[in-house]
Amino acid sequence: MELFFHRAEHDLVFHFHCVSGGTGSRAGIPKSRFARGTWVGLKNFQDLGSSKLFWSSMEHTLVYAVFIVVAWIASSMLVASLIQPLSNRVQSLFRAAFTCPM
């Protein structure tokens, strides 16, 4: 596992070095020009409201969240109903197994 993290870290550093051209800049990210920007007010939110991509993303997020929550609740209830008829000692073992960190 450590080898994977070291390798991923090396690739990340290598990528940032190549993007910045080795000039020492912050990973090739240009300096912020916020001070010279123009005030747009709530226009960004208006753009979001009219964006098909935004609403499609919201729809997919909500559908995914609903299905995942329902699946987790159903699986939890199933496990609880399977554990319920067992003895108190076995129930305690299952509780310990589910609540103790690995």
C-alpha angles and dihedrals in degrees: 000000000000091000089056093052093045091049092048091048090050091050091049093051091045091050093050091047092052094046093051091046090235091285094127095246118142097282092303094300110142121231116272117263094195093125092060095043125113124243112251099175112198095344091111090059091047089053090051091051091056096041116109090198091056094050092045089052091049091050093050092047093051094045091048092047093049094050094045093049092048091047093050093047092047093048091047092051090048092052091045092051091050092050096044099078092050124097121274091252093055091044089054090052091052092047090051092047093052098042101041115088117242 
